[in-house]
Amino acid sequence: MGKNALSKETPIQLGYRMPAEWEPHAATWLTWPRPEGISFPDKYDTVPPVYAELIRHLVEVEEVNINVWNAEMEAWVRGLLQKNKTPLERVRFHHFPAYEPWCRDHGPIFLLRERGEKKERAVVDWGYNAWGNKYPPFDLDDAIPQHVAQLRQLPLFSPGIVMEGGSIEVNGRGTLLTTEACLLNPNRNPELTKTEIEQYLKDYFGVTHIVWLGDGIVGDDTDGHIDDLTRFVNPTTVVTVVEENRQDANYELLQENLKRLRLARDQEGKPLRVVELPMPGLIEHEGQRLPASYANFYIANQMVLVPTYRDVNDAKALAILQKVFPERRVIGVDSTELIWGLGSFHCISQQEPV
């Protein structure tokens, strides 16, 4: 049996689990956006500088792996990073082409199992259909986890159903957060019941307990990804976005999610500590509401990279996150240009555990 082949046993049966994002990283994975892509219509030129700034911070604390279309794109990105005074010693390029840059959703999800002192990793290759066949083609994006598993020579699990990394959130101890709006949407896995989906989550993420929230924020074309709503910041605490303006379209749905979280329990039956995070004010581009959220932060080694939006609530959100991450530097990076693609820092990144 080859390194990339596995028995019919599921990850949880073999002792694997998806680690929490705050656990030590070997690297961060990104997929570089293409000028010809559809994610940033008429605004592509403003996006690469945001990536460059993000990478400049990341290489201080971990390796960065970038999927690029070809050698020409690699050369262009190298030049941009050098111009941005980003050291390239910790940057690795891989000619793994993808149409769009949302690595959280099409990238590899790494699992870990600990056997004494020894850590063993594997990759889950969920099906990817561009959020319910919204943006074809997506065959290249869907193949990224297979390329990465082969590169790392890791076992590969293929559940055979559609699932995006941005749709789930784990505490690394057995609890997973997700939303009904996304996972129960008929454009993902119409043949599966809620109970069957829960079984896949348990089998392939190595969790024992699932907390379901309701709807996602307005303007989110993923049908309600959890990483715009509610995030674990440690095994027992979540931050969740709330809207203060009662007239705002997000007010009621975020209140409903808050109620569910206050009733929720973790894998040990204990209530979660819930910390409220504000929403930025209404952010639009050409009349379209954008899914701007401070919850779309990325936890790297020793730092947390938080999207900011030139908004009055930026400072408040950063202060709250600094309080819940006392041992990490919380860094705000302007995401106003990136959010035009309907996602931010968590959406474009994927962690690789040590």
C-alpha positions as CSV (number, residue, x, y, z in Angstrom):
1,M,0.0,0.0,0.0
2,G,1.5,3.3,-1.1
3,K,2.0,6.3,1.3
4,N,-1.0,8.1,-0.2
5,A,-3.3,5.1,0.0
6,L,-5.2,4.2,3.1
7,S,-7.5,1.4,4.4
8,K,-11.2,2.0,4.6
9,E,-11.0,3.1,8.2
10,T,-11.9,6.8,8.8
11,P,-9.5,9.3,10.4
12,I,-11.3,9.2,13.8
13,Q,-10.9,5.4,13.9
14,L,-7.2,5.8,13.1
15,G,-6.7,8.4,15.9
16,Y,-6.5,11.5,13.7
17,R,-8.1,14.9,14.6
18,M,-8.0,18.4,13.0
19,P,-5.9,20.5,15.3
20,A,-7.1,24.0,16.4
21,E,-5.7,26.9,14.5
22,W,-3.8,28.2,17.5
23,E,-1.8,24.9,17.7
24,P,1.8,25.2,16.3
25,H,2.1,25.6,12.6
26,A,4.7,24.3,10.2
27,A,3.5,26.7,7.6
28,T,0.6,28.7,6.0
29,W,-0.7,27.8,2.6
30,L,-2.0,30.5,0.2
31,T,-3.1,30.4,-3.5
32,W,-2.1,33.4,-5.4
33,P,-5.0,35.2,-7.3
34,R,-4.9,35.3,-11.1
35,P,-5.4,38.6,-13.0
36,E,-7.8,36.6,-15.3
37,G,-9.7,35.2,-12.3
38,I,-13.3,36.3,-11.4
39,S,-12.7,37.1,-7.7
40,F,-11.7,40.7,-8.2
41,P,-13.5,42.1,-11.2
42,D,-11.9,45.4,-12.3
43,K,-9.9,45.6,-9.0
44,Y,-7.2,43.0,-9.3
45,D,-4.3,45.5,-9.2
46,T,-5.2,46.5,-5.6
47,V,-5.2,43.0,-4.2
48,P,-1.5,41.7,-4.6
49,P,-0.2,44.4,-2.3
50,V,-2.6,43.1,0.5
51,Y,-1.2,39.6,0.0
52,A,2.3,41.0,0.1
53,E,1.7,42.7,3.4
54,L,0.1,39.6,4.9
55,I,3.1,37.5,3.8
56,R,5.6,40.1,5.2
57,H,4.0,39.5,8.6
58,L,3.7,35.7,8.3
59,V,7.3,35.0,7.4
60,E,8.3,36.5,10.7
61,V,6.8,33.5,12.4
62,E,6.4,30.7,9.9
63,E,7.0,29.3,6.5
64,V,4.6,30.4,3.7
65,N,3.7,28.1,0.8
66,I,2.2,29.7,-2.2
67,N,0.3,27.9,-5.0
68,V,1.0,29.7,-8.3
69,W,-0.3,29.1,-11.8
70,N,3.2,28.8,-13.5
71,A,6.8,29.9,-13.5
72,E,5.8,33.3,-14.9
73,M,3.5,34.0,-12.0
74,E,6.1,32.8,-9.5
75,A,8.7,35.3,-11.0
76,W,6.1,38.1,-10.8
77,V,5.2,37.3,-7.2
78,R,8.8,37.0,-6.1
79,G,9.5,40.5,-7.6
80,L,6.5,42.0,-5.8
81,L,7.5,40.5,-2.4
82,Q,11.1,41.7,-2.9
83,K,9.8,45.2,-3.7
84,N,7.8,45.0,-0.5
85,K,11.0,44.1,1.4
86,T,9.7,40.6,2.3
87,P,12.5,38.1,3.0
88,L,12.0,35.1,0.7
89,E,13.9,32.5,2.8
90,R,10.7,31.2,4.3
91,V,8.6,31.5,1.1
92,R,8.1,28.3,-1.0
93,F,6.4,28.3,-4.4
94,H,4.5,25.4,-5.9
95,H,3.2,25.2,-9.5
96,F,-0.2,23.9,-8.4
97,P,-2.6,26.0,-10.5
98,A,-6.0,27.0,-9.2
99,Y,-8.5,29.4,-10.8
100,E,-9.4,31.4,-7.7
101,P,-7.4,32.2,-4.5
102,W,-9.7,30.9,-1.7
103,C,-7.3,28.4,-0.2
104,R,-9.3,27.9,3.0
105,D,-12.0,26.2,0.9
106,H,-10.1,24.4,-1.8
107,G,-6.8,23.8,0.0
108,P,-5.7,20.8,2.1
109,I,-7.1,20.3,5.5
110,F,-4.4,18.7,7.7
111,L,-5.1,16.2,10.4
112,L,-2.8,15.1,13.2
113,R,-2.4,12.1,15.4
114,E,0.0,11.9,18.3
115,R,1.6,8.6,19.2
116,G,3.7,9.2,22.3
117,E,6.3,11.8,21.2
118,K,5.6,11.2,17.6
119,K,3.3,13.3,15.5
120,E,1.8,12.0,12.2
121,R,-0.1,14.0,9.7
122,A,-2.6,13.3,7.0
123,V,-4.7,15.4,4.5
124,V,-8.4,15.3,4.0
125,D,-9.5,16.0,0.4
126,W,-13.1,17.1,0.6
127,G,-14.9,17.8,-2.6
128,Y,-14.9,21.4,-3.7
129,N,-17.6,22.8,-6.0
130,A,-17.1,26.6,-5.7
131,W,-19.9,27.1,-3.1
132,G,-22.6,25.2,-4.9
133,N,-21.4,25.4,-8.5
134,K,-21.6,29.2,-8.4
135,Y,-18.3,29.8,-10.2
136,P,-17.2,27.1,-12.7
137,P,-14.7,25.9,-13.6
138,F,-13.2,24.6,-10.4
139,D,-11.5,21.3,-11.2
140,L,-8.0,22.7,-10.7
141,D,-8.9,24.2,-7.3
142,D,-10.5,20.9,-6.3
143,A,-7.2,19.0,-7.0
144,I,-5.0,21.2,-4.7
145,P,-5.2,18.9,-1.6
146,Q,-4.1,15.9,-3.7
147,H,-1.0,17.9,-4.9
148,V,-0.1,18.9,-1.4
149,A,-0.5,15.4,0.1
150,Q,1.8,14.1,-2.7
151,L,4.3,16.8,-2.1
152,R,4.4,16.1,1.7
153,Q,4.1,12.3,1.1
154,L,1.1,12.2,3.5
155,P,-1.8,9.8,3.7
156,L,-4.9,11.2,1.8
157,F,-8.5,10.7,2.9
158,S,-11.2,11.4,0.3
159,P,-14.7,11.4,1.9
160,G,-16.4,12.0,-1.4
161,I,-18.7,14.8,-0.3
162,V,-18.5,18.6,-0.7
163,M,-17.1,20.6,2.3
164,E,-15.2,23.8,2.6
165,G,-12.7,24.7,5.2
166,G,-14.4,28.1,5.9
167,S,-17.6,26.3,6.8
168,I,-16.3,24.6,9.9
169,E,-14.4,25.7,13.0
170,V,-12.8,23.3,15.6
171,N,-11.5,23.7,19.1
172,G,-9.1,20.8,18.7
173,R,-10.6,19.0,21.7
174,G,-13.7,17.4,20.0
175,T,-16.1,20.3,19.3
176,L,-16.9,21.6,15.8
177,L,-19.0,24.7,14.9
178,T,-20.8,25.1,11.6
179,T,-24.0,26.6,10.1
180,E,-27.2,25.1,8.8
181,A,-27.3,27.7,6.1
182,C,-24.2,26.3,4.5
183,L,-23.9,22.6,5.3
184,L,-27.6,21.9,4.8
185,N,-27.9,23.9,1.6
186,P,-29.1,21.7,-1.3
187,N,-26.3,23.0,-3.5
188,R,-23.7,21.1,-1.5
189,N,-24.7,17.5,-0.6
190,P,-28.5,17.3,-1.4
191,E,-28.5,13.5,-0.9
192,L,-27.4,13.7,2.7
193,T,-29.5,14.3,5.8
194,K,-28.3,16.4,8.7
195,T,-27.5,13.3,10.7
196,E,-25.4,11.9,7.9
197,I,-23.5,15.2,7.5
198,E,-22.8,15.1,11.2
199,Q,-21.3,11.6,10.9
200,Y,-19.0,12.8,8.1
201,L,-17.9,15.7,10.3
202,K,-17.1,13.4,13.2
203,D,-15.4,10.7,11.0
204,Y,-13.2,13.0,9.0
205,F,-12.4,15.9,11.4
206,G,-12.0,13.6,14.5
207,V,-14.7,15.5,16.5
208,T,-17.3,14.1,18.8
209,H,-19.7,17.1,19.3
210,I,-21.2,19.5,16.8
211,V,-22.7,23.0,17.4
212,W,-25.0,24.3,14.7
213,L,-25.6,28.0,14.2
214,G,-28.2,29.4,11.7
215,D,-27.6,31.9,9.0
216,G,-24.4,33.6,7.7
217,I,-23.9,37.4,7.3
218,V,-25.6,39.3,4.4
219,G,-23.4,39.5,1.3
220,D,-21.7,36.2,1.9
221,D,-21.8,34.2,-1.3
222,T,-20.7,31.0,0.5
223,D,-24.2,30.6,2.0
224,G,-23.1,31.2,5.5
225,H,-19.5,30.3,6.3
226,I,-18.8,30.1,10.1
227,D,-15.4,31.9,9.7
228,D,-17.3,35.2,9.1
229,L,-19.4,34.6,12.3
230,T,-17.9,32.7,15.2
231,R,-14.4,31.5,16.0
232,F,-12.8,29.6,18.7
233,V,-10.0,31.5,20.4
234,N,-9.1,28.8,22.9
235,P,-10.7,25.4,23.7
236,T,-13.5,26.9,25.8
237,T,-14.0,30.4,24.4
238,V,-15.6,31.7,21.2
239,V,-15.8,35.2,19.7
240,T,-18.9,35.9,17.8
241,V,-19.9,39.0,15.7
242,V,-22.9,41.0,16.7
243,E,-24.6,44.0,15.0
244,E,-25.5,46.9,17.2
245,N,-27.8,48.6,14.7
246,R,-31.3,47.1,15.0
247,Q,-32.2,48.4,11.5
248,D,-29.3,46.5,9.9
249,A,-30.1,43.3,7.9
250,N,-27.5,41.4,10.0
251,Y,-29.0,42.3,13.4
252,E,-31.6,39.6,13.8
253,L,-29.7,36.7,12.4
254,L,-26.6,37.5,14.5
255,Q,-28.8,37.7,17.6
256,E,-30.2,34.3,16.8
257,N,-26.7,32.9,16.5
258,L,-25.7,34.5,19.8
259,K,-28.7,32.9,21.5
260,R,-27.7,29.5,20.1
261,L,-24.1,30.0,21.4
262,R,-25.3,30.9,24.8
263,L,-27.2,27.6,25.0
264,A,-24.4,25.6,23.4
265,R,-22.1,23.1,25.2
266,D,-18.7,21.8,24.4
267,Q,-17.7,18.1,24.1
268,E,-17.7,17.8,27.9
269,G,-21.1,19.3,28.3
270,K,-19.8,22.6,29.6
271,P,-21.1,26.0,28.4
272,L,-18.9,28.0,26.0
273,R,-17.5,31.4,27.1
274,V,-18.9,33.8,24.5
275,V,-17.2,37.1,23.7
276,E,-19.0,39.6,21.5
277,L,-17.1,41.2,18.6
278,P,-18.6,44.2,16.8
279,M,-19.3,44.3,13.0
280,P,-17.8,47.1,10.8
281,G,-20.3,49.5,9.4
282,L,-22.0,48.9,6.0
283,I,-19.3,48.3,3.4
284,E,-20.4,48.4,-0.2
285,H,-18.8,48.4,-3.6
286,E,-20.8,49.6,-6.6
287,G,-24.0,49.1,-4.6
288,Q,-23.2,45.5,-3.5
289,R,-23.0,44.8,0.2
290,L,-19.7,43.1,1.0
291,P,-19.4,40.4,3.8
292,A,-16.9,42.4,5.9
293,S,-16.3,40.8,9.3
294,Y,-13.7,41.0,12.0
295,A,-14.2,37.3,12.7
296,N,-12.3,36.4,9.5
297,F,-8.9,36.7,11.3
298,Y,-6.1,34.2,10.8
299,I,-4.2,32.7,13.8
300,A,-0.5,32.2,13.0
301,N,2.4,31.3,15.3
302,Q,2.7,34.1,17.8
303,M,0.4,36.5,16.0
304,V,-3.2,37.0,14.8
305,L,-3.8,38.8,11.5
306,V,-7.1,40.7,11.6
307,P,-8.9,42.3,8.7
308,T,-9.6,46.0,9.1
309,Y,-11.9,48.1,7.0
310,R,-11.1,51.8,7.6
311,D,-14.0,51.7,10.0
312,V,-14.7,53.3,13.4
313,N,-15.0,49.8,14.9
314,D,-11.5,48.6,13.7
315,A,-9.8,49.7,17.0
316,K,-12.5,48.2,19.2
317,A,-12.3,44.8,17.4
318,L,-8.5,44.7,17.7
319,A,-8.7,45.5,21.4
320,I,-11.2,42.7,22.0
321,L,-9.1,40.2,20.1
322,Q,-5.9,41.3,21.8
323,K,-7.6,40.6,25.2
324,V,-8.6,37.1,24.1
325,F,-5.1,36.4,22.6
326,P,-2.9,37.7,25.4
327,E,0.2,35.8,24.3
328,R,0.0,36.8,20.6
329,R,0.5,40.0,18.7
330,V,-2.8,41.1,17.2
331,I,-2.1,42.9,14.0
332,G,-4.7,44.8,11.9
333,V,-4.2,44.7,8.2
334,D,-6.4,46.7,5.8
335,S,-8.7,44.3,4.0
336,T,-10.8,46.9,2.2
337,E,-9.5,45.9,-1.2
338,L,-9.6,42.2,-0.6
339,I,-13.2,42.1,0.7
340,W,-14.3,43.1,-2.8
341,G,-13.6,39.4,-3.6
342,L,-16.1,38.5,-0.9
343,G,-13.6,37.1,1.5
344,S,-10.7,38.1,3.8
345,F,-7.6,36.7,5.5
346,H,-9.0,33.4,6.9
347,C,-10.7,32.7,3.5
348,I,-7.3,32.9,1.6
349,S,-5.2,30.9,4.1
350,Q,-4.9,27.4,5.4
351,Q,-2.7,26.3,8.2
352,E,-0.3,23.3,8.2
353,P,0.3,21.9,11.6
354,V,3.7,20.8,12.9
